[in-house]
């Protein structure tokens, strides 16, 4: 299938529907394996996680010291300005403790610790990747998801490419303030997915969009987010007229403004475009024609 551009994705009549689809997919991942949410608990951690996997999956057998090391990871995130040196090293230690990373055995230089993803984390990120491919297929009738499921190497090649594209794109790397105060907060991303998953038959020309009844207590219990943190996220959005409840004291239906929704969609479209491009480049790397993949 031809590469979908960001504009084509964003303006597609089904884009709101696939946003709901991917939100439901990611919520399902969260509910099945809550520990996986540590990989993308905040946008800062998601930037670091994408960098971790990109470094690890670029390891080559002919260079046993290649791949993910603490030094390379710290250098990468420092260039991004994503966090401090101490935060970066602490995050690696957290991923090892959660069994998302493991030591590569028999590294010739014992002074160098090379890390690799465990099957647990690889399967989680592979599900994330294939879930997005399924959404792209819905836009153009492609067969990306089935092709990727049939050939594991596609994901392994595509992930570092996609990470570079997303991290290098200021649209994705630096989300707008309207949604940023959710995304930079711990588990704020999953809260946004929850809101999007509640939308039905979105009319993008409308000024407001109903999520139905939403309470902070229910969100707190569902995703184990403190109500204090939730109040902080929603208070700023309310103050900026980005969302509002129909009734006083946050009762009744929650309404999202057109600006809030379109800013979120614009940010998400950058991710979808990067994933499609990384998929297509992985096919080319493996010598799989895109027309053959579509017919597979």
Secondary structure, DSSP 4 states (H G I P E B T S, - for coil): -PPPPHHHHHH-TTHHHHHHHHHHHHHHHHHH-GGGGGGGSSHHHHHHHHHHHHHHHT--TT-TT-SEEHHHHHHHHHHHT-S-HHHHHHHHHHHHHTTSEEEPS--S-TT--EEEE-HHHHHHHHHHHHHHHHHHHHHHT--HHHHHHH-HHHHHHHHHHHHHHHHH-HHHHS--HHHHHHHTSTTHHHHHHHHHHT--S--TTSSEEEEEE--HHHHHHHHT--HHHHHHHHHHHHHTTSEEEEETTTEEEEEEEHHHHHHHHHHHHHHHHHHHHHHHHHHHHHT--HHHHHH-
